[in-house]
Amino acid sequence: MSGYTSDVSRPVTSALTPWWRWLFLAPGLLAVAYGFYGLLTAGGRVPIGSWLTWFVGSALVHDLVVAPLWIGLGWVATKVLPRPARGPAVVGAAVSGVLVVVALPFVLGYGAQEGNDSFLPRDYGTTLLVVVGVVLAVTAVWCLVATLRSGRTASATAAPRPRTRA
C-alpha cells in the first residue's frame, strides 16, 4: 500500500480507523439516500431537468471557478502573508465569499417584479459592500493581532543573547 503524499509513514488505510469516524459518515449517506428517494418519488412536483441542470452546473462552477480561485488565493497567501496571519485571512475570505454567494441573487434583482417595490425593497449591493468591508476590516485587525502576538511570543521564548562588553 502506498502512503500519504504528505506523510509516507501513515498508510492509506489509516483513514478507516478509528471506528467512530464511520458514525459521521453514516448520517450523511442516509441523508443523501433520503434526498435521492424523495427526488425519485416526487413525480411531476420536481422538474428533473431543472434539478439536473442545477446539480451538474453547481459541480462545474465549483470545480472550474471556485476551487481554482480558492487554491490561487491560498498560494498567494503563502507567498505574501506571514504564517500567523494566514488562518485569519482564510477565514475572512471564506466568510466574505459565502456572503457574496448568498447575497448575489438579491444584488442582481432575481425575482423582482415590475410595479412591486416591496419585493426587493433595499439597496442590496451597497449593503453587501458594507458587510464584506466590515468582515475584511475585522480580518485585517485579526491578522495584525495574530502577527504581533506571534512576534512577541517568539521573542519571549528565544534564548537570551550573551552580553558583550564594548
N, CA and C of each residue as an Amber inpcrd file, in Angstrom:
protein
   498
   0.8340000  -1.1900000   0.0000000   0.0000000   0.0000000   0.0000000
   0.8740000   1.2470000   0.0000000   0.3940000   2.2480000  -0.7000000
   1.1540000   3.4870000  -0.7170000   0.7150000   4.3740000   0.4410000
   1.5880000   5.2700000   0.8400000   1.2890000   6.1600000   1.9510000
   0.7370000   7.4790000   1.4600000   0.4310000   8.3390000   2.3910000
   0.0000000   9.6780000   2.0390000   1.1670000  10.4250000   1.4250000
   0.8810000  11.3380000   0.5520000   1.9430000  12.1230000  -0.0600000
   2.6490000  12.9570000   0.9880000   1.8940000  13.5170000   1.9160000
   2.4980000  14.3920000   2.9130000   3.1560000  13.6210000   4.0500000
   2.7730000  12.3880000   4.2870000   3.3430000  11.6070000   5.3870000
   3.3760000  10.1450000   4.9740000   4.5270000   9.6970000   4.5040000
   4.6340000   8.3390000   3.9920000   4.5780000   7.2930000   5.0940000
   4.6940000   7.7000000   6.3430000   4.6310000   6.7270000   7.4330000
   3.2020000   6.3030000   7.7620000   2.2030000   7.0310000   7.2480000
   0.7990000   6.6910000   7.5020000   0.2200000   5.9820000   6.3000000
  -0.1820000   4.7510000   6.4320000  -0.7660000   4.0550000   5.2800000
  -2.1490000   4.6050000   4.9360000  -2.5560000   4.3800000   3.7100000
  -3.8530000   4.8710000   3.2370000  -4.9900000   4.3220000   4.0970000
  -4.8570000   3.1090000   4.5920000  -5.9330000   2.5030000   5.3800000
  -6.1170000   3.1710000   6.7360000  -5.1860000   4.0540000   7.1480000
  -5.3690000   4.7120000   8.4420000  -6.5840000   5.6260000   8.4360000
  -7.0800000   5.9980000   7.2620000  -8.2890000   6.8180000   7.1840000
  -9.5220000   6.0340000   7.6060000  -9.4210000   4.7230000   7.6410000
 -10.5620000   3.8860000   8.0130000 -10.7080000   3.7540000   9.5260000
  -9.7010000   4.1140000  10.2510000  -9.7350000   3.9930000  11.7100000
  -9.5850000   5.3730000  12.3140000 -10.0290000   5.6390000  13.4680000
 -10.7500000   4.7800000  14.3910000 -12.1830000   4.5340000  13.9160000
 -12.8200000   3.5660000  14.5070000 -14.1410000   3.1050000  14.0770000
 -15.1900000   4.2040000  14.1400000 -15.0500000   5.1500000  15.0840000
 -16.0990000   6.1450000  15.2720000 -16.1730000   7.1460000  14.1240000
 -15.1930000   7.1940000  13.2380000 -15.3040000   8.0650000  12.0650000
 -16.4970000   7.6770000  11.2080000 -16.8100000   6.3940000  11.2020000
 -17.9280000   5.9090000  10.4070000 -19.2540000   6.4230000  10.9500000
 -19.2940000   6.8190000  12.2250000 -20.5190000   7.3730000  12.7940000
 -20.8780000   8.7140000  12.1490000 -19.8800000   9.4170000  11.6370000
 -20.1370000  10.6820000  10.9570000 -20.5420000  10.4620000   9.5000000
 -20.0400000   9.4030000   8.9190000 -20.3400000   9.1120000   7.5260000
 -21.7540000   8.5700000   7.3480000 -22.1930000   7.7300000   8.2510000
 -23.4960000   7.0720000   8.1200000 -24.6620000   8.0670000   8.0320000
 -24.7590000   9.0690000   8.9150000 -25.8870000  10.0110000   8.7800000
 -25.8630000  10.7780000   7.4570000 -24.6810000  11.1080000   6.9780000
 -24.5890000  11.8030000   5.6980000 -25.0790000  10.9510000   4.5430000
 -24.6670000   9.6970000   4.5510000 -25.1250000   8.7900000   3.4950000
 -26.6310000   8.5500000   3.5770000 -27.1610000   8.4590000   4.7910000
 -28.6080000   8.3030000   4.9530000 -29.3550000   9.5350000   4.4360000
 -28.8200000  10.7220000   4.6950000 -29.4640000  11.9430000   4.2070000
 -29.4510000  11.9910000   2.6810000 -28.3370000  11.5960000   2.0740000
 -28.2580000  11.5700000   0.6120000 -29.2570000  10.5550000   0.0550000
 -29.3360000   9.3840000   0.6710000 -30.2720000   8.3590000   0.2100000
 -31.7180000   8.8460000   0.3340000 -32.0320000   9.5100000   1.4430000
 -33.3840000  10.0390000   1.6380000 -33.7030000  11.0970000   0.5800000
 -32.7650000  11.9830000   0.3040000 -32.9790000  13.0040000  -0.7120000
 -33.1570000  12.4040000  -2.0950000 -32.3610000  11.4100000  -2.4150000
 -32.4740000  10.7440000  -3.7130000 -33.8190000  10.0300000  -3.8320000
 -34.2320000   9.3750000  -2.7540000 -35.5430000   8.7090000  -2.7360000
 -36.6580000   9.7370000  -2.9520000 -36.5770000  10.8620000  -2.2500000
 -37.5880000  11.9080000  -2.4020000 -37.6190000  12.4720000  -3.8100000
 -36.4490000  12.5930000  -4.4200000 -36.3690000  13.0970000  -5.7860000
 -37.0360000  12.1380000  -6.7660000 -36.8070000  10.8490000  -6.5580000
 -37.3680000   9.8520000  -7.4700000 -38.8660000   9.6390000  -7.2790000
 -39.3500000   9.8260000  -6.0650000 -40.7630000   9.5740000  -5.7920000
 -41.6320000  10.8190000  -5.8590000 -41.0550000  11.9720000  -6.1620000
 -41.8110000  13.2200000  -6.1910000 -42.7050000  13.3280000  -7.4110000
 -42.4420000  12.5250000  -8.3950000 -43.2700000  12.5910000  -9.5990000
 -43.0590000  13.8950000 -10.3380000 -44.1410000  14.5090000 -10.7510000
 -44.0700000  15.7450000 -11.5140000 -43.8400000  16.9870000 -10.6730000
 -43.8260000  16.8410000  -9.3610000 -43.6260000  18.0100000  -8.4990000
 -42.2110000  18.5650000  -8.5960000 -41.2530000  17.7390000  -9.0110000
 -39.8670000  18.1870000  -9.1480000 -39.4840000  18.1190000 -10.6200000
 -39.1570000  19.2590000 -11.2150000 -38.7130000  19.2350000 -12.6150000
 -37.2930000  18.6670000 -12.6890000 -37.1960000  17.4010000 -13.0660000
 -35.9140000  16.7030000 -13.0520000 -34.8830000  17.4000000 -13.9440000
 -35.3110000  17.9050000 -15.0890000 -34.3750000  18.5930000 -15.9840000
 -33.7460000  19.8070000 -15.3270000 -34.5570000  20.6170000 -14.6680000
 -34.0390000  21.8030000 -13.9790000 -33.1510000  21.4030000 -12.8100000
 -33.5730000  20.3820000 -12.0900000 -32.7680000  19.9200000 -10.9640000
 -31.4310000  19.4090000 -11.4530000 -31.4090000  18.6330000 -12.5230000
 -30.1710000  18.0820000 -13.0610000 -29.2570000  19.1880000 -13.5700000
 -29.8250000  20.2030000 -14.2090000 -29.0340000  21.3430000 -14.6670000
 -28.3830000  22.0470000 -13.4880000 -29.1400000  22.2780000 -12.4320000
 -28.5970000  22.9200000 -11.2330000 -27.5140000  22.0540000 -10.6020000
 -27.7710000  20.7620000 -10.4910000 -26.8360000  19.8450000  -9.8340000
 -25.5100000  19.7810000 -10.5900000 -25.5640000  19.5600000 -11.8880000
 -24.3420000  19.4780000 -12.6940000 -23.6900000  20.8530000 -12.8010000
 -24.4980000  21.8890000 -12.9740000 -23.9510000  23.2420000 -13.0700000
 -23.2220000  23.6720000 -11.8190000 -23.7790000  23.3590000 -10.6710000
 -23.1000000  23.7510000  -9.4220000 -21.7990000  22.9930000  -9.2430000
 -21.7560000  21.7390000  -9.6560000 -20.5000000  20.9770000  -9.5800000
 -19.4570000  21.5750000 -10.5170000 -19.8800000  21.9500000 -11.7230000
 -18.9440000  22.5500000 -12.6730000 -18.4550000  23.9160000 -12.2060000
 -19.3600000  24.7340000 -11.6900000 -18.9480000  26.0460000 -11.1790000
 -17.9460000  25.8730000 -10.0450000 -18.2060000  24.9130000  -9.1690000
 -17.2650000  24.6820000  -8.0790000 -15.9090000  24.2490000  -8.6060000
 -15.9110000  23.2410000  -9.4860000 -14.6500000  22.6650000  -9.9510000
 -13.8840000  23.5780000 -10.9010000 -14.5760000  24.3880000 -11.6760000
 -13.9060000  25.2120000 -12.6710000 -13.6690000  26.6560000 -12.2310000
 -14.4200000  27.1280000 -11.2200000 -14.2720000  28.5160000 -10.7980000
 -13.8530000  28.6160000  -9.3270000 -14.6650000  28.0730000  -8.4420000
 -14.4410000  28.2670000  -7.0060000 -13.1490000  27.6050000  -6.5350000
 -12.9570000  26.3300000  -6.8460000 -11.7690000  25.6260000  -6.3660000
 -10.4720000  26.2320000  -6.9040000 -10.3480000  26.5150000  -8.2170000
  -9.1060000  27.1440000  -8.6780000  -8.8630000  28.5270000  -8.0590000
  -9.9390000  29.2830000  -7.8870000  -9.7920000  30.5980000  -7.2520000
  -9.3010000  30.4520000  -5.8210000  -9.8890000  29.5300000  -5.0830000
  -9.5090000  29.3050000  -3.6900000  -8.0640000  28.8120000  -3.5930000
  -7.6680000  27.9080000  -4.4800000  -6.2920000  27.4110000  -4.4900000
  -5.3250000  28.5420000  -4.8200000  -5.6880000  29.3640000  -5.7830000
  -4.8380000  30.5070000  -6.1300000  -4.6940000  31.4870000  -4.9850000
  -5.8010000  31.7720000  -4.2960000  -5.7250000  32.6710000  -3.1370000
  -4.8620000  32.0740000  -2.0270000  -4.9630000  30.7710000  -1.8280000
  -4.1170000  30.1180000  -0.8270000  -2.6550000  30.1970000  -1.1860000
  -2.3420000  30.0230000  -2.4670000  -0.9570000  30.1190000  -2.9170000
  -0.4260000  31.5330000  -2.7040000  -1.2310000  32.5360000  -3.0730000
  -0.8210000  33.9320000  -2.8750000  -0.6380000  34.2260000  -1.3870000
  -1.5300000  33.7030000  -0.5500000  -1.4280000  33.9330000   0.8950000
  -0.1280000  33.3720000   1.4470000   0.3040000  32.2080000   0.9670000
   1.5560000  31.6360000   1.4740000   2.7660000  32.4420000   1.0260000
   2.6520000  33.1420000  -0.0910000   3.7710000  33.9480000  -0.5960000
   3.8080000  35.3400000   0.0190000   2.6410000  35.8710000   0.3890000
   2.5480000  37.2680000   0.8000000   2.4010000  37.4390000   2.3140000
   1.6060000  36.6000000   2.9440000   1.2610000  36.7910000   4.3490000
   2.2040000  36.0370000   5.2770000   2.4730000  36.6100000   6.4500000
   3.2230000  35.8410000   7.4430000   2.3700000  34.6820000   7.9510000
   3.0170000  33.6410000   8.4210000   2.3110000  32.4200000   8.8380000
   1.1730000  32.6840000   9.8270000   1.3360000  33.5130000  10.8600000
   0.2260000  33.7110000  11.8120000  -1.0010000  34.3860000  11.2060000
  -0.8340000  35.1160000  10.1070000  -1.9600000  35.8330000   9.5010000
  -2.7230000  34.9760000   8.5010000  -2.1850000  33.8290000   8.1320000
  -2.8190000  33.0190000   7.0860000  -4.1660000  32.4540000   7.5250000
  -4.2750000  31.9430000   8.7210000  -5.5410000  31.3920000   9.2110000
  -6.6470000  32.4260000   9.2450000  -6.4060000  33.5710000   9.8890000
  -7.4450000  34.6060000   9.8770000  -7.8030000  35.0800000   8.4740000
  -6.8290000  35.1670000   7.5840000  -7.1140000  35.6100000   6.2180000
  -7.9960000  34.6020000   5.4880000  -7.7430000  33.3240000   5.6990000
  -8.5560000  32.2890000   5.0600000  -9.9880000  32.3500000   5.5850000
 -10.1470000  32.5150000   6.8880000 -11.4860000  32.6080000   7.4700000
 -12.2130000  33.8400000   6.9300000 -11.5350000  34.9720000   6.8830000
 -12.1580000  36.1900000   6.3610000 -12.5640000  36.0530000   4.9020000
 -11.7020000  35.4170000   4.1000000 -12.0320000  35.2140000   2.6920000
 -13.2120000  34.2560000   2.5380000 -13.2490000  33.2120000   3.3500000
 -14.3560000  32.2500000   3.2730000 -15.6810000  32.8970000   3.6640000
 -15.6670000  33.6590000   4.7420000 -16.9000000  34.3370000   5.1850000
 -17.3560000  35.3390000   4.1320000 -16.4280000  36.0900000   3.5690000
 -16.7830000  37.0560000   2.5290000 -17.3490000  36.3600000   1.3060000
 -16.7350000  35.2540000   0.9150000 -17.2220000  34.5060000  -0.2440000
 -18.6170000  33.9720000  -0.0420000 -18.8840000  33.4270000   1.1360000
 -20.2250000  32.9000000   1.4210000 -21.2490000  34.0330000   1.4170000
 -20.8940000  35.1670000   1.9980000 -21.8160000  36.3080000   1.9840000
 -22.1390000  36.7430000   0.5650000 -21.1390000  36.7860000  -0.3070000
 -21.3710000  37.1900000  -1.6950000 -22.2650000  36.1820000  -2.4070000
 -21.9990000  34.9000000  -2.2070000 -22.8100000  33.8740000  -2.8760000
 -24.2610000  33.9390000  -2.4210000 -24.4770000  34.1400000  -1.1220000
 -25.8470000  34.1980000  -0.6050000 -26.5600000  35.4710000  -1.0720000
 -25.8490000  36.5850000  -1.1090000 -26.4940000  37.8620000  -1.4310000
 -26.5960000  38.1370000  -2.9260000 -25.8350000  37.4180000  -3.7470000
 -25.7990000  37.7310000  -5.1740000 -27.1650000  37.7280000  -5.8620000
 -28.0500000  36.7690000  -5.5930000 -29.3770000  36.8430000  -6.2440000
 -30.1440000  38.1170000  -5.8810000 -29.9800000  38.5930000  -4.6560000
 -30.6610000  39.8270000  -4.2490000 -30.0210000  41.0330000  -4.9240000
 -28.6880000  41.0430000  -4.9890000 -27.9850000  42.1490000  -5.6220000
 -28.3530000  42.2470000  -7.1010000 -28.4580000  41.0940000  -7.7630000
 -28.8010000  41.0740000  -9.1840000 -30.2880000  41.2640000  -9.4430000
 -31.1000000  41.2280000  -8.3840000 -32.5290000  41.5010000  -8.5070000
 -33.3500000  40.3620000  -9.0730000 -32.8830000  39.1290000  -8.9260000
 -33.6620000  37.9870000  -9.4220000 -34.9890000  37.9050000  -8.6790000
 -36.0480000  37.7590000  -9.4080000 -37.3690000  37.6280000  -8.8250000
 -38.0920000  38.9440000  -8.6360000 -37.4290000  40.0420000  -8.9560000
 -38.0880000  41.3440000  -8.8200000 -39.2460000  41.4360000  -9.7990000
 -40.3070000  42.0890000  -9.3600000 -41.4970000  42.2160000 -10.1920000
 -41.7450000  43.6830000 -10.4900000 -42.0630000  43.9370000 -11.7320000
 -42.3670000  45.3020000 -12.1540000 -43.5760000  45.8230000 -11.3790000
 -43.4450000  46.9780000 -10.7870000 -44.5520000  47.5770000 -10.0550000
 -44.6940000  47.0990000  -8.6180000 -43.8820000  46.1680000  -8.1770000
 -43.9400000  45.6840000  -6.7900000 -42.6210000  46.0300000  -6.1060000
 -42.5630000  47.2380000  -5.5730000 -41.3310000  47.7090000  -4.9460000
 -41.0710000  47.0660000  -3.5910000 -42.0560000  46.3650000  -3.0600000
 -41.8800000  45.7830000  -1.7310000 -41.1690000  44.4310000  -1.7670000
 -40.9720000  43.8520000  -2.9650000 -40.3570000  42.5280000  -3.0310000
 -38.8650000  42.5820000  -2.7340000 -38.1520000  43.4930000  -3.3300000
 -36.7260000  43.7030000  -3.0520000 -36.5550000  45.1800000  -2.6770000
 -36.8930000  45.5340000  -1.4360000 -37.0010000  46.9480000  -1.0880000
 -35.6880000  47.6480000  -0.7480000 -34.5770000  46.9650000  -0.6630000
 -33.3410000  47.5940000  -0.1940000 -32.3090000  47.6780000  -1.3120000
 -31.2640000  48.4410000  -1.0350000 -30.1100000  48.5150000  -1.9320000
 -29.1320000  47.4280000  -1.4770000 -29.3300000  46.2200000  -1.9950000
 -28.5720000  45.0640000  -1.5310000 -27.1050000  45.1350000  -1.9250000
 -26.7880000  45.7880000  -3.0210000 -25.3960000  45.9200000  -3.4390000
 -24.5780000  46.7150000  -2.4400000 -25.1030000  47.8660000  -2.0130000
 -24.4070000  48.6950000  -1.0320000 -24.3010000  47.9690000   0.3060000
 -25.3770000  47.3160000   0.7010000 -25.3550000  46.5800000   1.9640000
 -24.3170000  45.4660000   1.9210000 -24.2320000  44.7600000   0.8070000
 -23.2320000  43.7080000   0.6760000 -21.8270000  44.2850000   0.7640000
 -21.5800000  45.3990000   0.0960000 -20.2600000  46.0290000   0.1660000
 -19.9020000  46.4300000   1.5950000 -20.8590000  46.9650000   2.3210000
 -20.6030000  47.3790000   3.7060000 -20.3020000  46.1600000   4.5790000
 -21.1150000  45.1160000   4.4630000 -20.9200000  43.9260000   5.3010000
 -19.5830000  43.2570000   4.9910000 -19.2740000  43.0960000   3.6980000
 -17.9920000  42.4830000   3.3290000 -16.8410000  43.3890000   3.7690000
 -17.0080000  44.6990000   3.6760000 -15.9810000  45.6270000   4.1620000
 -15.7240000  45.4690000   5.6470000 -16.8020000  45.3090000   6.4230000
 -16.6450000  45.0920000   7.8720000 -15.9310000  43.7640000   8.1300000
 -16.3210000  42.7170000   7.4090000 -15.6730000  41.4110000   7.5870000
 -14.1780000  41.5210000   7.2680000 -13.8430000  42.1940000   6.1750000
 -12.4350000  42.3230000   5.8050000 -11.6620000  43.2120000   6.7710000
 -12.3180000  44.2290000   7.3240000 -11.6500000  45.0670000   8.3270000
 -11.3630000  44.2710000   9.5980000 -12.3430000  43.4970000  10.0420000
 -12.1320000  42.6370000  11.2150000 -11.0320000  41.6220000  10.9140000
 -11.0200000  41.0900000   9.7020000  -9.9790000  40.1360000   9.3020000
  -8.6020000  40.7900000   9.3470000  -8.4950000  42.0110000   8.8540000
  -7.2100000  42.7060000   8.8620000  -6.7050000  42.9260000  10.2860000
  -7.6050000  43.3250000  11.1860000  -7.2140000  43.5130000  12.5900000
  -6.8010000  42.1790000  13.2010000  -7.5500000  41.1310000  12.9080000
  -7.2360000  39.7900000  13.4150000  -5.8580000  39.3420000  12.9160000
  -5.5680000  39.5680000  11.6440000  -4.2520000  39.2130000  11.0880000
  -3.1390000  39.9970000  11.7770000  -3.3600000  41.2710000  11.9800000
  -2.3600000  42.1080000  12.6280000  -2.0950000  41.6520000  14.0580000
  -3.1620000  41.4080000  14.8080000  -3.0160000  40.9560000  16.1950000
  -2.3190000  39.5990000  16.2470000  -2.6910000  38.6900000  15.3850000
  -2.0570000  37.3660000  15.3700000  -0.5760000  37.4710000  15.0430000
  -0.2260000  38.3320000  14.0980000   1.1740000  38.5020000  13.7260000
   1.9670000  39.1440000  14.8560000   1.3980000  40.1620000  15.4730000
   2.0980000  40.8220000  16.5830000   2.2650000  39.8790000  17.7690000
   1.2380000  39.1170000  18.0810000   1.3340000  38.1620000  19.1910000
   2.3950000  37.1040000  18.9240000   2.4510000  36.6180000  17.7070000
   3.4430000  35.5820000  17.4100000   4.8520000  36.1520000  17.5030000
   5.0260000  37.4100000  17.1480000   6.3370000  38.0530000  17.2820000
   6.7390000  38.2070000  18.7340000   5.7530000  38.5410000  19.5710000
   6.0280000  38.6840000  20.9990000   6.3750000  37.3460000  21.6310000
   5.6050000  36.3090000  21.2980000   5.8760000  35.0010000  21.9090000
   7.1730000  34.4190000  21.3770000   7.5090000  34.7110000  20.1120000
   8.7680000  34.2000000  19.5660000   9.9500000  34.8840000  20.2320000
   9.8450000  36.1990000  20.4720000  10.9580000  36.8980000  21.1250000
  11.0340000  36.5460000  22.6030000   9.8940000  36.2400000  23.2170000
   9.9050000  35.8820000  24.6420000  10.4870000  34.4950000  24.8600000
  10.3290000  33.6020000  23.9040000  10.8330000  32.2480000  24.0710000
  12.2230000  32.0690000  23.4860000  12.7350000  33.0800000  22.7800000
  14.0760000  32.9660000  22.2080000  15.1150000  32.9840000  23.3230000
  16.2070000  32.3070000  23.0650000  17.2840000  32.2640000  24.0600000
  17.9130000  33.6470000  24.1690000  18.2120000  34.0780000  25.3940000
  18.8220000  35.4030000  25.5550000  20.2350000  35.4110000  24.9720000
  20.5920000  36.5430000  24.3980000  21.9270000  36.6830000  23.8230000
  22.9220000  36.9630000  24.9440000  24.1060000  36.4210000  24.8260000
  25.1160000  36.7400000  25.8350000  25.5490000  38.1980000  25.6940000
  25.7940000  38.8260000  26.8160000  26.2100000  40.2300000  26.8040000
  27.6850000  40.3320000  26.4500000  28.0050000  41.3110000  25.6650000
  29.3890000  41.5640000  25.3500000  29.7410000  42.9600000  25.8010000
  30.9890000  43.1350000  26.2030000  31.4220000  44.4800000  26.6340000
  31.9640000  45.2290000  25.4480000  31.6570000  46.4900000  25.4410000
  32.1240000  47.3140000  24.3310000  33.4570000  47.9360000  24.6370000
